[in-house]
Amino acid sequence: MNHKVLNDVKAVSGFSLSVLLSVFAVILAVYDNSYWVFFVAVSMLVLFLSVFRASKVMKA
């Protein structure tokens, strides 16, 4: 990643949130809770938006 992206708080927080949601989804899946699917979907959405934001920051 470029220095511009690492200084962008929204992009970095989005990547971090996506990882945390994924870990939480795995924990829920281990305990056989069906809500893990929701957390995986939200994690993918947050990751998509963060990559889009990082792409915009890189182009600017």
Secondary structure in CASP SS format (residue, H / E / C, confidence):
PFRMAT SS
TARGET T0000
AUTHOR 0000-0000-0000
METHOD secondary structure of the structure
MODEL  1
M C 1.00
N C 1.00
H H 1.00
K H 1.00
V H 1.00
L H 1.00
N H 1.00
D C 1.00
V H 1.00
K H 1.00
A H 1.00
V H 1.00
S H 1.00
G H 1.00
F H 1.00
S H 1.00
L H 1.00
S H 1.00
V H 1.00
L H 1.00
L H 1.00
S H 1.00
V H 1.00
F H 1.00
A H 1.00
V H 1.00
I H 1.00
L H 1.00
A H 1.00
V H 1.00
Y C 1.00
D C 1.00
N C 1.00
S C 1.00
Y C 1.00
W H 1.00
V H 1.00
F H 1.00
F H 1.00
V H 1.00
A H 1.00
V H 1.00
S H 1.00
M H 1.00
L H 1.00
V H 1.00
L H 1.00
F H 1.00
L H 1.00
S H 1.00
V H 1.00
F H 1.00
R H 1.00
A H 1.00
S H 1.00
K H 1.00
V H 1.00
M H 1.00
K H 1.00
A C 1.00
END
